[in-house]
Each structure stands twice: as structure tokens, then as C-alpha cells.
Amino acid sequence: MLAFYQRVSESVSVLIALSVMLFAGFLVTRITKRLHLPNVSGFILAGILIGPHLLHLVPDDMIDRMGFVSDIALAFIAFSVGKFFKKEVLRQTGRSVIILTLFESLLAGLLTTLVMYFAFGLSGAFSLILGAIATATAPASTMMTINQYHAHGKFVNTLLQVVALDDVICLLAFSMVAAFVSAQDAGAVSFRAIALPLLFNLLAIALGFLCGFILARLLHPPTRSKDNRLILAVAMLLGLSGVCALFDVSPLLSCMVFGAAYLNLTHDKRLFRQLGHFTPPIMSMFFVISGMNLDIGALRTVGVVGVAYFFIRIFGKYGGAWLGAKICGMEQSIQRYLGLALIPQAGVAIGLAFLGQRLLPPAIGNLMLTIILSSSVLYELIGPVCAKTALILSGIIPHDAGPRFIRRIVKKEPPAADSPHDHPET
């Protein structure tokens, strides 16, 4: 296959590679559907299968040039998450969601830092950076699983708000940790090193709100054609992502605010549905590429430290979500099962891992990057299954949609208090 790519032009090789990715994702999801697994798991498995460590159906340099797909996918995902931040919903749940998010994100980060420093004797800089990255949760696979099963209700709204705010906490925590580590190396704390990343993120949020305001005006009156609505929305999302990438800022926050501002200014959900019909091929490529990026050989090098990070973060996420929801007096379904849906970790964590690598000595920096890259793919593999399990156990989707062992668990559980019929989509 590689010989074929070398004989054809670059444009032909790109087109063939994209076709191989989409076909592989489609074919593997035919198998995962029979196993009652979410499509996301099938896409990632397809990426591993066609990647450089197995069938090698896509050239390595092609994979390296596909980074823009992640930015586009995250922009669409964040915009879609924005629709769950309606003013009416935030007035009812805003304080509780913020407290829950602080608990689940910071507990995962704190536990990771303490275990790495005290149990494994790793440096304070390494432990702090890895702990800050552990706070992140990837919204992509969770959002796609929810969309696949048309799930809605209070549990889903709370989950998506927590996942979105999670990255706010992560970016703030990483900015402060990075400034502290840099100050240790320089021998003095630099206000600029702390303030500049925060300022860029605040400006990105403001730009997202401005985009929402402009799009609301451009799409008024609502009689504008569907084609033009889609063109304008996609153009602004791509432009906003490009500006964020220019300043090394995650597009998640700004695009999420973009979607929230547009919805609250227009109360128009048609645009979100229209974008939902446009994005499946992009989402498929995003997760297939994630699978191709997994270095299977690197799994042998992460050792006990990597395994510990993998499980400690899961424990911190679940325990923090349970504790935060209990303190806020949330429903039993949220207390018990929300943490299961907070396992995925990818885009933001991987981006921050590359930044953190530069702050550490080469050997330990490479170890941290390997841990994050390998664990992220594993998180993305089990995360959708856990998210689906959470939706089943909380009564959001029918229990017969899950594997046999989940159906057995559900039969032993009391009826869930949270049901999509009790909580219409907001």
C-alpha cells in the first residue's frame, strides 16, 4: 500500500487515505454494533487496525498532517455543547454544576499529583503537570454517544455542562502549574507567564460571544436559506478555531460560548440540528485518526507509572463526581453514574501534554507524553462504553441496548429517578 502512495500524486494519496479512513470506520462499526458498543469505539479500533503498527494502510506523514481534523471536530463539538447552556437551565443548576465540576476535576488532579510524587518519587514538576492534565475530560466521545442514542434529560444536561466546564478548570490549572514550573527553573515567578495564558483564554471567550452575536444578526430573519445558514456557521467556526490556534488557545471554550450565545440570543435549535447532519464524516475521521496515533510499542514503556495514572484518574473522576453531586443534593442517578461518563480524555489533554513536555527534561518529558498519548486512546476506547453504561443505568436509554452483563446489573437496580420522559429536553 505504501508503494502505491509513493507512485501517485499528493492529492491522490490524500483522497485515497481519507476514503480508507471512512470505509474502515464504517466497516468496524458494523462489528461493534453487534457487540452493543458505541460507534466511537469502532472508529478508534478501525484507526488502530489501519494505523502504522498493524496494517499500515495510511502513510505516517499523512497522519502527521491530519491535525487540522481535530481542531475542526472539536470546534463543532464545542458549538453543539453550547446549546445546553440556556439561561433558564443555568439559573436552576449553575451553582451545583460548578461545584460538581470542581470536585470531579480537582480530585482527579490532586490524587494523580500526590501518587506520582509520594508513591513513585517523581519530580514535583512532573507530578504537578501530569495532575493538571488529569483534570481534563474529552467531550467528543461522550457527545457522540449521546447523539447516537438520542439521549436527553436532566442527567444528560448536567453531564454535558460538567464536561464543558471541565476543560475550563483544566486550562486554568495547567496555566498556573506551567507558570510555577517555569518560575522554579528561572528562579523567580513571572506575572506575565501566569497572566498571559489566562488573558488569551478570556479574549477567546469574548471572541466566541462576539461570533454568536454576529451570527444571530446575520441569520435574522430566520427565513434565510438553509445553505446560507450552514455556510455562515461553518465559516465562523473555522475562523474562530484558526484564531485560537494562532495563539495556542484551545478552541473548546470559545466555540462553546459561541454556541451558547447564539442559542440564548435566537432560541434557534434548527442550526444545531443542521450542523449535526453535516458533521458525522468529520467525527468519524477524528476518532479514526486518534486510533492511528496510538503507538502500541509505547504501551510497554509506560510501565507501572502509566498504569497507575490510568486508574487513579478514573478513581478521582468517579469519586469527585459522587462527592460533588452528594454535597449539592443532586439525584441518586447523578451521584451514582455521572462519574462513569467522565472517563474519556483526548484533545485538550494531548495538546497540553506537548506543552508540558517542553517544560520538563527530555527523558521525563517524553515519559509524560507517552503516558498521555497511550492512556488517551485507551480512555477513548473504554470511555464511550462507560458513558453508554451510565446512560443505561440512569434510565436514559433502554437497558436492552447494552451488553448482557449490563442488562443483568439493571435488573438488580431500583428504577432510576432520572428519566428522559420526566425531564424533557431543554
Residue pairs with C-beta under 8 A, 6 or more apart in sequence:
1 55
1 56
1 57
2 56
2 59
4 16
5 13
5 16
5 17
5 59
5 62
8 16
13 59
13 62
14 62
17 58
17 59
17 62
18 285
20 50
20 57
20 58
21 46
21 47
21 50
21 58
21 284
21 285
21 288
21 289
22 281
22 284
22 285
22 288
24 46
24 47
24 49
24 50
24 57
24 288
25 42
25 43
25 46
25 47
25 284
25 285
25 287
25 288
26 284
27 46
28 42
28 43
28 45
28 46
28 49
29 39
29 42
29 43
29 46
30 42
31 42
32 38
32 39
32 41
32 42
32 45
33 39
33 42
35 403
36 401
36 402
36 403
37 384
37 385
37 388
37 403
38 141
38 144
38 145
38 148
38 384
38 385
38 387
38 388
39 144
39 145
39 148
39 384
40 140
40 141
40 144
40 145
40 287
40 380
40 383
40 384
41 381
41 384
41 385
43 283
43 284
43 287
43 288
43 290
43 291
44 287
44 288
44 290
44 291
44 377
44 380
44 381
45 291
45 381
46 288
46 291
47 287
47 288
47 289
47 290
47 291
47 292
47 293
47 294
48 54
48 291
48 292
48 294
48 296
48 377
49 55
49 291
50 56
50 57
50 58
50 288
50 292
51 58
51 63
51 291
51 292
51 293
51 294
52 58
52 60
52 63
52 292
53 294
53 295
53 296
53 297
54 296
58 292
63 289
63 292
63 293
66 285
66 289
69 282
69 285
69 286
69 289
70 286
70 289
70 347
71 241
71 245
71 251
72 237
72 238
72 241
72 282
73 140
73 279
73 282
73 283
73 285
73 286
74 140
74 241
74 250
74 251
74 252
74 255
74 347
75 237
75 238
75 240
75 241
75 251
75 255
76 237
76 255
76 275
76 279
76 282
76 283
77 139
77 140
77 143
77 252
77 283
78 139
78 164
78 251
78 252
78 253
78 254
78 255
78 256
78 258
78 259
79 233
79 237
79 255
79 256
79 258
79 259
79 272
79 275
80 143
80 259
80 272
80 275
80 276
81 139
81 143
81 160
81 163
81 164
81 256
81 259
82 164
82 255
82 256
82 257
82 258
82 259
82 260
82 261
82 262
82 263
83 259
83 260
83 263
83 269
83 272
84 157
84 160
84 161
84 164
84 426
85 161
85 164
85 256
85 259
85 260
85 263
85 264
86 260
86 263
86 264
86 426
87 264
88 426
89 157
89 161
89 426
93 157
93 158
93 161
95 328
96 328
96 329
96 330
97 158
97 161
97 162
97 165
98 165
99 324
99 327
99 328
100 158
100 162
100 321
100 324
100 325
100 328
100 330
100 338
101 161
101 162
101 165
101 166
101 169
101 324
102 169
102 324
103 320
103 321
103 323
103 324
103 327
104 162
104 166
104 316
104 317
104 320
104 321
104 324
104 338
104 339
104 342
105 135
105 136
105 137
105 166
105 169
105 170
105 173
105 317
105 320
106 135
106 169
106 173
106 320
107 316
107 317
107 319
107 320
107 323
108 134
108 135
108 312
108 313
108 315
108 316
108 317
108 320
109 131
109 132
109 134
109 135
109 173
109 316
110 131
110 316
111 131
111 134
111 312
111 313
111 315
111 316
112 127
112 130
112 131
112 134
112 309
112 312
112 313
112 316
113 127
113 128
113 130
113 131
114 127
115 308
115 312
116 122
116 126
116 127
116 130
116 131
116 305
116 308
116 309
117 123
117 124
117 127
119 308
120 304
120 305
120 308
122 305
122 364
123 360
123 364
125 181
125 184
125 359
125 360
126 360
126 364
126 367
126 368
128 177
128 180
128 181
129 174
129 177
129 178
129 181
129 356
129 359
129 360
129 368
130 309
130 356
130 368
130 371
130 372
131 177
132 170
132 173
132 174
132 176
132 177
132 178
132 352
132 356
133 170
133 174
133 349
133 352
133 353
133 356
133 372
134 309
134 312
134 313
134 316
135 166
135 169
135 170
135 173
136 166
136 167
136 170
136 345
136 348
136 349
136 352
137 162
137 163
137 166
137 167
137 170
137 317
137 342
137 343
137 344
137 345
138 163
138 344
138 345
138 346
138 347
138 348
138 349
138 376
138 379
138 380
138 383
139 160
139 163
139 164
139 167
139 252
139 344
140 283
140 286
140 287
140 344
140 346
140 347
141 287
141 344
141 346
141 380
141 383
141 384
141 387
142 159
142 160
142 163
142 341
142 344
142 383
142 384
142 387
143 160
143 163
144 283
144 287
144 384
145 151
145 384
145 387
145 388
145 391
146 156
146 159
146 160
146 387
146 391
147 276
149 388
149 391
149 396
149 397
149 401
151 391
151 396
151 397
151 420
152 396
152 420
152 423
152 424
152 425
153 396
153 418
153 419
153 420
153 422
153 423
153 424
153 425
154 331
154 334
154 418
154 422
154 423
155 331
155 333
155 334
155 337
155 338
155 390
155 391
155 394
155 396
155 418
155 423
156 391
156 396
156 420
157 423
157 426
158 330
158 334
158 338
159 338
159 341
159 342
159 390
162 321
162 338
162 342
163 341
163 342
164 252
164 256
166 342
167 250
167 252
167 253
167 348
168 253
170 348
170 349
170 352
171 197
171 201
171 250
171 253
171 348
172 198
172 201
174 352
174 355
174 356
175 194
175 197
175 198
175 201
176 194
178 193
178 197
178 355
178 356
178 359
179 189
179 190
179 193
179 194
179 197
180 189
181 359
181 360
182 190
182 193
182 359
183 189
183 190
183 193
185 359
200 247
200 248
200 249
201 249
201 250
201 253
204 243
204 244
204 247
204 249
204 251
204 253
204 254
205 253
205 254
205 257
207 240
207 243
207 254
208 240
208 253
208 254
208 255
208 256
208 257
208 258
208 261
209 257
209 258
209 261
211 236
211 240
211 254
211 258
211 261
212 257
212 258
212 259
212 260
212 261
212 262
212 265
213 261
213 265
214 236
215 232
215 233
215 236
215 258
215 262
216 261
216 262
216 265
216 266
218 232
219 229
219 232
219 266
219 268
219 271
220 266
222 266
222 268
222 270
226 274
229 270
229 271
229 274
230 274
230 275
230 278
233 271
233 274
233 275
234 275
234 278
236 258
237 255
237 258
240 251
240 254
240 255
240 258
241 251
241 255
244 250
244 251
244 254
245 251
248 355
250 347
250 348
250 351
252 347
252 348
259 272
262 268
262 271
263 269
263 272
287 380
290 346
290 376
290 377
290 380
291 377
293 373
293 377
294 373
294 374
294 377
295 370
295 373
295 374
298 370
298 373
298 374
299 306
299 374
301 367
301 370
302 367
302 370
302 371
302 374
302 375
305 367
305 371
306 370
306 371
306 374
306 375
309 371
309 375
310 375
310 378
310 379
313 345
313 375
314 343
317 339
317 342
317 343
318 339
318 340
318 342
319 339
320 339
321 335
321 338
321 339
321 342
322 335
322 336
322 338
322 339
325 334
325 335
325 338
326 335
331 417
331 418
332 416
332 417
333 393
333 394
333 395
333 416
333 417
333 418
334 394
334 418
336 393
336 394
337 389
337 390
337 393
337 394
338 390
340 386
340 387
340 389
340 390
340 393
341 386
341 387
341 390
341 391
343 379
343 382
343 383
343 386
343 387
344 379
344 380
344 383
344 384
344 387
345 375
345 376
345 379
345 380
345 383
346 376
346 377
346 379
346 380
349 372
349 376
350 372
350 373
350 376
353 368
353 369
353 372
353 373
354 369
356 365
356 368
356 369
357 365
357 366
357 368
357 369
358 365
359 365
360 368
388 397
388 401
388 402
389 402
389 406
391 397
392 398
392 399
392 401
392 402
392 406
392 410
393 406
393 409
393 410
393 413
393 416
394 416
394 418
395 415
395 416
395 417
395 418
395 419
396 418
396 419
396 420
399 406
399 407
399 410
399 411
400 407
402 410
